[in-house]
Amino acid sequence: MSDREGKTSTEHADTPLMRQYRKIKEKNPGAILLFRMGDFYETFEEDAVTASNVLGITLTKRANGQAMDVPLAGFPHHALDTYLPKLVHAGYRVAICEQLEDPKHATKIVKRGVVEVVTPGVSYRDQLLEPKQAKYLACVAWGDDRRAGLAFVEASTGEFHVAEVPDTELEGLLRTIGPAELLADKRSRPRIQSLDTRGTVVTFVEEWAFGFDFAYETLIRHFGTHSLKGFGLESFGPGIVAAGVTLHYLSETQRGALPQLDRLRRFDSNAFMVLDPQTQRNLELTASIQEGRRDGSLLHILDETLTPMGGRLLRTWLIRPLRNVERINERLDGVEELRNSRRTRDSLRDELRQVGDLERIVTKVCLDRAGPRDVVNLKLSLCQIPALKSVLAGATSRILSETAADLKLCREVVDRIGAALSDDPPASLSQGGVIRPGYDADLDDLRGLASSGREWVATLQAQEAKRTGIPSLKVGYNKVFGYYLEITNAHKSKVPEDYIRKQTLVNAERYITPALKESEEKILTADEKIAQLEAELFSRLIMIVAEDASDLLENARDLATLDVIAGLAEVADRDRCVRPEVHDGLELEIVDGRHPVVEASLAAGEPFIPNSVRLDPADEQILVITGPNMAGKSVVLRQTGLIVLLAQIGCFVPAASARIGLVDKIFTRVGASDNLASGESTFLVEMNETASILNNASPRSLILFDEVGRGTSTFDGISIAWSILEYLHENEQVAARTLFATHYHELNMLADRLPRIRNARIQVQEHDGKVIFLRKLISGAADHSYGIEVARMAGLPAVVIQRAREIMKGLEHEKLVSGAGRADGAPGKGSDLRPALDRVPKPDFTQTVIDQSETYTKLAAELAAVDPNRMTPLEALMKLAQLKALASEVGKH
């Protein structure tokens, strides 16, 4: 870096470079400024400290005059794609400041400016985007009538939506969308803090941007309309504000127009099933509970898409199931047609394999960020459309036939790209060779000139070696001197008079000649003009392609739809799924349903035990399910929810048959968790979630309760669970279809008191002192939960297990005595249990406890019957193996 950049010289207080840095920094508050200095991006002051910590790079100091030191941290400019994602994934906004002129031509300090601001919710760089996952930027604005507006945009694909909902529904809508970044008014901090924004970076924007007039004007100016009536938003208030702020923020961060945002769609939350955050997590729709990874999720099982935009659309369908029977059946018709026609499905998928990420490529084209290979990939993707239309020419389902008919051939774009670009261009325009020979006569002439000049230089070495009689003479090139002739000192005497000495080395001299310099100028001038002309021709091509952006984006969305339908048909065929009957009634009946994720995880040859469930508010509204831990209660609950959800996204379901009465919301209360950071215990979290369910459910909802009330005392828990079931049964406005798994066997009594409650249990079988879980749901109530048996299976010490059995016997005896004549059969008060506990023998954990079970008796008998003197070696080995197996059974007791 030159002295005028302040890199090596001692400067006065606040050098010109630092004044330039601070001026640019002031225009980008809240962002880490990557300040380009030659071959490095540098950060200063607080940004340097942050970058050093996040990126693991060295923090140094830079002299700033008058003995002032400024913290400094930087990295090479070519490593931007390595370091930038780390900053953004850590939740920071990053402003990329480039040198806007060649330092060689700068008269004072090099001109610099921010060319891009990358945020957690806005990026067009492949390194920051997941191919099959959308990255949303959202904005929330509140109105005066307890309504909230929410706009969300996927900048890399052009998807732009806006919604207005009651503020009580805002959090659920936010979690459904899952934005990476949320914009909010600085004045709304208390409201934002009351929302669950985990996994979302919140960016507070200046208050003035949330003015209605400013937002409205921003939107109509961008879309070139006189009003927003054409978008169906004229009645919106906070929704328009949210959309306007979103658009303003995007234009500010991207420093220019946003042509890829060609339309704004009204998002009707009533068109989709509501899935609150707990339900999405508990059903493991897009990530597993344990590790938070895609593996082990429903999405992982379902995703047979072949294109990035198909993968993104599938994810959207999964978290936004439909509530319109007609639209659901349209999707199911398409899936059924492709499932039944393997040839059509395979042909369709073969063509889709050749399609790239058309959505994001078109966005890059619109923003002039596309490289040569992006544009060639766009052409290759469009080249598949004629074959796709041919494959679906005879399609009968509406979704397939209409989508195929909507695909546009875009022949002019394909022909233009094909004529202009090489079939296999380099990744970067600067590498040259991007434009196809024959496309532009001037470019061809320049290439010919450069080529002939290089050929002349290549033959010059042989000619001069022969003319001078110096066999070791070499022709070389460097950026400082250009082309030169190098002669070793041993041949100095043979140097011709027309050679001009240019540089002296240790063992050689370098020379030039007038003829060499003349050819060099032609070559270098031609190369520079070639690069300039290629850039101009490529830029013109990009502008032409961008004119068809709207059609290209429509094609991308249509191709994504075909990809998802074909993928779901592949899953239906692979996993033996059936078409569900989705209807507007409330009856829900699943015959031999299976959990798709659990079934896929079973070892080869291990069958999944299917189960049937029927729910109908008319006669079987609530199913109380009892049975031991590990028997499969939770699997039945989750698979029911998943089958309903799959049906309403338009997917075949893993069952023998399924009739699904349309569900508006799925609620789950599963497992134990806490939020200690907010002072909420496990039980409080459980009650918060339960309250949310009871306050938001409707008769068209599906509720999956698993072990509600277990986080407190037995009597409190039973009382709460009992009351919840009565409330769901008796309150007509919240009479949702409900599966209620519990260990409280006392709740089975409700089936005798309330007509729409039924009992069911997970079947178990006891054999030789062991409990076998059959994982089959049958009618009736379980009489106990086999908790001690599960503890034994988990490996608790035998003395602990035996002691637990002793205590259990005492408690069960007391329950029979003190509970006699009670309506609910529950044990008496805790103080009444003391006599029973006093009668239990005191423990002696120092002694080894052996369970004198039938298995132990059998082992002793087998051992006594062995006669080693009468056994062959093979018989002895076989008997030893048999005894070892029996001994292992004893060890389990």
Protein Blocks (a to p, Z undefined) as FASTA:
>chain_A
ZZklommbccdehifklmmmmmmmmmmghiacdddehjaccdehjlmmmmmmmnopacdd
ddeejhiacddddddfklmmmmmmmmmmnopacdddddfbdfklpmbbcddddfbdcdfk
bccbfklpcfkbccddddddddfkopacdddddfknopacdddddfklmmmmmmmnopab
dcddfklmmmmmmpccehiacddddfklmpfklmmmmmmmmnopabfklnopmmpcklmm
mmmmmmmmmmmmnopacfklmbccdddfklpccddfklmmmnommbcfklopaghpaklm
mmmcfbfklmmmmmmmmmmccfbfklmmmmmmmmmmmmmmmmlmmmmmmmmmmpccfklm
mmmmmnopacfklmmmmmmmmmmmmmmmmmmmmpcbfklmmmmmmpcfklmmmmmmmmmp
cfbdcfblklgombcghkamklmmmmmmmmmmmmmmmmmmmmmmmmnopakbccdddfkl
opaddddfklmmmpcfkbccfbdcfkbccdddfklmmmmmmmmmmmmmmmmmmmmmmmmm
mmmmmmmmmmmmmmmmmmmmmmmmmmmmmmmmmnopacddddfblbdcdehiacfklmmm
pcehiacddddddddfklmmbccdeddehklmmmmmmmmmmmmmmmmnopacddfbdcdd
ddfbdcddedjdddfknopafklmmmmmmmmmmmmgcfkbccddehihklmcfklmmmmm
mmmmmmmmmmmklmccdddddfblklmmmmmmpmkbccdddddddeehiacdehiacedd
dfbeolmmmmmmnopafklmmmmmmmmmmmmmmmmmmmgoianlpacdfklmmmmmmmpc
cddfkbccddddfklmmmmmmmmmpcfklpcfklmmmmmmmmmmmmmmmmmZZ
